[in-house]
Amino acid sequence: MKQNEMKGHLSYRRTPIEVESPEEFGYDKIKYNLSESSVPDFILGDLDIDLNNLQLSYTDHRGYPELRQAIAEEGDNITSDQVLITTGAAGALFIIATSILSREDHIVLLHPNYVANLETPRAIGCQIDYLRLSKENKFKLDFNQLEEAIKPNTRLISLTYPQNPTGTVLTKTELNEIVALVESKGSYLLLDETYRDMTFNDPPLPIAASLSENVISVSSFSKAYGLPGVRLGWLISQNPVLLETFLAAKELIFICNSIVDEVIGSRFYLDFKTDFLKDINLHVSTNFKTLEKYMTNNRYLDWIEPDGGCISFPWIKKDIGISVRKFNKVLKETYKTFIAPGHWFEVDERFFRIGYGYPSESELEGGLQCITAAIEDCIQ
């Protein structure tokens, strides 16, 4: 049976961002990787942890108590019992969507967005309205558009801030307004706050789930902490009924997390996270200045300067006559430089994501030079 002939309750499909990912393409073929939406990968040896005597047993179904307690202590009104450790943020997003949504329900989705936020509701087949960000509005969320999109059967509103791929942020006032709106409509707000620790000018927002029982927070070890190979994330909710359902879903899908992942992740979070974030935020700040200098008065590119995360979403100026498909091909094959093209995010191909947190400063500089060279090679 062919893939498109397979029938099931959930309609799965592979997406371009996964099919064309650096992992699929081959890291050995890439010289300058500017496609990643994360910081450099952490080295296991830096944890100085001995796993030789670790008993490879099942773990607490909710996740390591010490790790859940440490996460809970970062927010007001949050207890460790309200934290559920999952297999990455992707696991949390899957649990939430499949627990809350049915084909008869409606979801309001920020767009563009991280693929798991989009594809699981699509697989379920529920009704979807998109909050489409635009450069004309500086990639800011339009509150009136959000309010108008909510219907009587709206079960979930799904947002991501700091936003991927644009790097835009919410203010505390905006977040409070969204929470009040969700409560008034009897819906749930899912806030993917994976980059919460990476804002430039303001202190991080409060954990959104601490503000209301109608709010679910999601985060991950992958993007801001450099541990994508440790498949850990978490969700937070003050709603006991939701939490019981989420735990039941987790137990049906994978019972518990890998004890190896949980030991490594807990050691990092409890003993290394604070110092690591200081170092990584310095690295990100340095690289951002390099990117900012490159983008200032750029002949070919324009952007909305990001306010958080480690990603940006520039675009090739409209008056530059260029085959974008040829540009992407030349950049990847001739210059061995990887970016995240616009079609990964279902937007105009002139857009592309530059991840400036992952490469070294010299790698970022080299990759940016290659972007300019590839554009010049392809101008018609």
C-alpha positions in Angstrom: 0.0 0.0 0.0 1.4 3.4 -1.0 1.8 6.1 1.7 -1.0 8.3 0.2 -3.3 5.3 0.2 -3.0 4.6 3.9 -6.0 5.4 6.0 -6.2 6.3 9.6 -7.8 8.6 12.1 -4.8 10.9 12.1 -3.5 12.0 8.7 0.3 12.2 8.9 2.6 13.7 6.3 6.3 14.5 6.1 7.0 18.2 5.9 9.7 20.0 3.9 11.4 21.2 7.1 12.0 17.6 8.1 12.6 16.1 4.6 15.2 18.8 3.8 16.7 19.1 7.3 20.4 19.2 7.9 20.2 15.8 9.5 18.6 14.4 6.3 21.0 16.3 4.0 24.1 15.3 5.9 26.1 17.5 8.2 29.3 16.5 6.5 28.1 18.3 3.3 27.6 21.6 5.1 30.3 24.2 5.7 28.2 27.0 7.2 25.0 25.9 8.9 22.8 28.9 9.4 19.6 26.9 9.4 19.4 25.8 13.0 17.0 27.4 15.4 19.0 26.5 18.5 22.3 27.3 20.2 25.5 25.1 19.9 25.0 21.5 21.1 26.2 20.9 24.6 29.0 18.4 25.2 28.1 15.4 27.5 31.6 15.4 28.9 31.1 18.9 30.3 28.6 17.4 32.7 31.2 15.1 34.2 28.5 12.5 34.9 29.1 8.8 35.3 26.3 6.6 33.9 28.1 3.3 34.4 26.1 2.3 37.4 22.8 3.7 36.2 20.0 1.2 36.5 18.1 1.2 33.2 14.7 1.1 34.7 11.4 2.9 34.1 11.3 6.4 35.6 8.6 8.4 37.4 5.8 8.7 34.8 5.6 12.5 35.4 9.3 12.9 35.2 12.2 13.2 37.7 10.7 14.9 40.9 13.9 17.1 41.3 13.7 18.3 37.7 10.0 19.1 38.0 10.6 21.0 41.2 13.3 23.1 39.7 11.1 24.0 36.7 8.2 24.8 39.0 10.3 27.1 41.2 10.8 29.4 38.2 7.2 30.4 38.2 4.7 31.8 40.7 1.7 29.6 41.7 3.3 26.5 40.1 4.0 23.2 41.9 6.0 20.3 40.8 2.8 18.2 40.3 1.7 20.7 37.7 4.8 19.9 35.5 4.9 17.0 33.2 8.2 16.0 31.5 7.8 14.9 27.9 9.8 13.6 25.0 10.8 17.1 23.8 8.5 20.0 23.2 7.2 18.0 20.2 5.9 15.3 22.5 4.2 17.9 24.7 2.6 19.5 21.7 1.3 16.2 20.4 -0.1 15.3 23.8 -1.9 18.6 24.2 -3.4 18.7 20.7 -4.6 15.1 20.7 -6.0 15.5 24.2 -8.0 18.7 23.6 -8.9 18.7 19.9 -11.3 16.6 17.8 -12.4 17.0 14.2 -15.4 19.1 15.4 -13.2 21.6 17.3 -11.6 24.8 16.1 -8.1 26.1 16.8 -6.5 29.5 16.2 -2.8 29.0 15.1 0.0 31.6 14.8 1.6 31.4 11.4 4.4 30.8 10.5 5.2 28.5 13.4 7.2 25.5 14.5 6.1 22.5 12.5 4.7 20.4 15.4 2.4 23.3 16.4 0.9 23.2 12.9 1.0 19.6 11.8 -0.7 17.8 14.7 -3.9 19.9 14.5 -3.8 19.3 10.7 -3.4 15.6 11.2 -6.4 15.6 13.6 -8.4 17.3 10.9 -9.9 20.0 13.1 -11.0 23.4 11.9 -8.1 25.9 11.7 -7.8 29.7 11.4 -4.4 31.2 11.1 -3.0 34.4 12.7 -0.7 35.3 9.8 2.2 37.5 10.8 3.4 40.1 8.2 6.4 42.2 7.8 4.0 45.2 7.2 3.0 44.8 10.8 6.5 44.1 12.0 5.6 40.4 12.7 3.5 41.6 15.6 0.4 39.7 16.8 -2.8 41.6 15.9 -5.0 41.3 19.0 -8.2 42.3 17.1 -7.5 39.6 14.5 -7.1 37.1 17.3 -10.4 38.1 18.9 -12.3 38.0 15.6 -10.9 34.5 14.8 -12.4 32.9 18.0 -15.6 30.9 17.4 -18.0 29.2 19.7 -16.2 25.8 19.1 -12.7 27.3 19.6 -11.0 24.9 22.0 -7.4 26.0 21.6 -5.3 29.1 20.7 -1.7 28.2 19.9 1.0 30.9 20.1 4.8 30.8 20.2 6.8 33.6 21.9 9.6 34.5 21.5 8.4 33.6 18.0 10.1 31.1 15.7 11.1 32.1 12.9 10.8 35.8 13.4 12.2 36.4 16.9 9.4 38.8 17.9 8.2 38.9 21.5 5.1 39.6 23.5 5.0 42.2 26.3 3.6 41.3 29.7 0.6 43.6 29.0 -0.1 41.8 25.7 0.2 38.4 27.4 -2.3 39.4 30.2 -4.7 40.7 27.6 -4.6 37.4 25.7 -5.0 35.4 28.9 -8.1 37.5 29.8 -9.5 37.0 26.3 -9.1 33.2 26.5 -10.7 33.0 29.9 -13.7 35.0 28.7 -14.2 32.7 25.7 -13.8 29.5 27.7 -10.9 28.3 25.5 -7.4 27.2 26.3 -4.2 29.0 25.4 -1.1 27.0 24.5 2.0 29.1 24.7 5.2 27.5 23.4 7.8 29.5 25.4 10.9 27.5 24.4 12.9 30.7 24.0 11.6 32.4 27.2 15.1 32.7 28.6 16.4 34.4 25.5 14.9 37.9 25.3 17.2 40.9 24.6 15.9 44.0 26.3 13.3 42.9 28.9 13.3 40.3 31.6 11.6 37.0 30.6 7.8 36.9 30.8 6.3 34.9 33.6 5.6 31.3 32.9 2.3 31.7 31.1 0.7 28.7 32.8 1.2 30.5 36.2 -1.4 33.1 35.1 -4.5 30.9 34.6 -5.9 27.4 34.6 -6.8 28.1 31.0 -3.2 28.4 29.9 -0.7 25.6 29.1 3.0 26.3 28.8 5.4 24.2 26.8 9.2 24.3 26.7 12.2 22.2 25.8 15.8 21.4 26.4 16.6 21.7 22.7 16.6 25.3 21.5 17.9 27.5 24.3 19.9 24.9 26.2 21.7 23.0 23.4 20.5 19.6 24.3 18.4 18.4 21.3 19.9 14.9 21.6 18.5 14.7 25.1 14.9 14.3 24.1 13.3 16.2 26.9 10.7 18.9 27.1 7.8 19.8 29.5 4.3 21.1 29.7 2.8 23.0 32.7 -0.8 23.4 33.6 -2.7 24.4 36.8 -5.8 22.5 35.5 -6.0 19.1 37.3 -8.4 17.6 34.8 -6.2 18.5 31.9 -3.1 17.3 33.7 -4.6 13.9 34.4 -5.5 13.6 30.7 -2.0 14.7 29.6 -0.4 12.1 31.9 -2.7 9.4 30.6 -1.8 10.3 27.0 1.9 10.2 27.9 1.6 6.8 29.5 -0.2 5.4 26.4 2.3 6.9 24.0 5.6 6.1 25.7 4.9 5.4 29.4 7.8 7.4 30.7 10.9 9.2 29.4 14.3 7.5 29.0 16.0 7.4 32.3 19.3 8.2 30.6 17.8 11.4 29.2 16.3 12.3 32.5 19.5 11.9 34.4 21.5 13.9 31.9 18.8 16.6 31.6 18.3 16.9 35.4 22.0 17.2 36.0 22.3 20.0 33.4 19.2 21.8 34.7 20.1 21.7 38.3 23.9 22.2 38.2 24.8 23.8 34.8 21.9 25.7 33.4 22.5 29.1 35.0 26.2 29.4 34.0 25.5 27.9 30.6 22.8 30.5 29.9 25.2 33.3 30.8 27.8 32.0 28.4 25.3 31.2 25.6 23.6 34.6 25.8 26.9 36.3 25.5 27.6 34.1 22.4 24.2 34.9 20.9 24.6 38.6 21.7 28.0 38.7 19.9 26.6 36.8 16.9 23.6 39.1 16.8 25.9 42.1 16.5 27.6 40.4 13.5 24.3 39.8 11.9 23.0 43.3 12.7 26.1 44.8 11.1 25.6 42.6 8.0 21.9 43.6 7.7 22.5 47.3 8.1 22.1 49.0 4.7 22.2 45.6 3.0 21.9 46.0 -0.7 19.9 42.8 -1.2 18.2 41.9 2.1 15.8 43.5 4.5 14.4 42.4 7.9 12.5 43.1 11.0 15.1 43.1 13.8 14.3 40.3 16.3 13.8 40.9 20.0 14.4 37.4 21.3 15.4 33.9 20.5 18.4 33.1 18.3 16.7 33.3 14.9 15.8 36.0 12.4 13.6 36.1 9.3 15.0 38.3 6.6 13.8 38.5 3.0 15.3 39.3 -0.4 14.2 42.8 -1.4 11.3 42.9 -3.9 13.3 44.9 -6.5 16.1 42.3 -6.7 15.5 40.3 -9.8 16.4 36.8 -8.8 15.4 33.2 -9.1 15.0 32.3 -5.5 15.0 28.6 -6.3 18.3 29.0 -8.1 19.7 31.0 -5.2 18.8 28.3 -2.7 20.4 25.7 -4.9 23.6 27.7 -5.5 23.9 28.6 -1.8 23.6 25.0 -0.7 25.5 23.2 -3.5 28.2 25.7 -4.5 28.8 27.5 -1.2 27.9 24.6 1.1 25.8 27.0 3.2 22.5 26.0 4.7 19.6 28.3 5.5 16.0 27.6 6.3 14.1 28.6 3.1 10.7 30.2 3.0 8.8 27.1 1.9 9.7 25.4 5.2 7.4 27.9 6.8 4.7 28.1 4.0 5.6 31.7 3.1 7.0 33.6 0.1 10.3 32.0 -1.0 12.0 35.4 -0.7 11.9 34.9 3.1 14.4 32.6 4.9 15.4 32.0 8.5 18.9 32.7 9.7 19.8 31.0 12.9 22.6 33.0 14.4 22.8 31.2 17.8 24.2 27.8 16.5 27.3 28.8 14.5 30.6 30.2 15.8 31.2 33.9 15.0 33.5 33.0 12.2 31.1 30.5 10.8 28.3 33.0 10.9 30.5 35.6 9.1 31.5 33.1 6.4 27.9 32.0 5.9 26.7 35.6 5.5 29.4 36.3 2.9 28.2 33.2 1.0 24.6 34.4 1.1 25.7 37.7 -0.6 27.8 35.8 -3.1 25.0 33.4 -4.0 22.6 36.3 -4.5 25.0 38.0 -6.8 25.5 34.8 -8.8 21.8 34.5 -9.3 20.7 38.1 -10.1 19.1 38.1 -13.5 
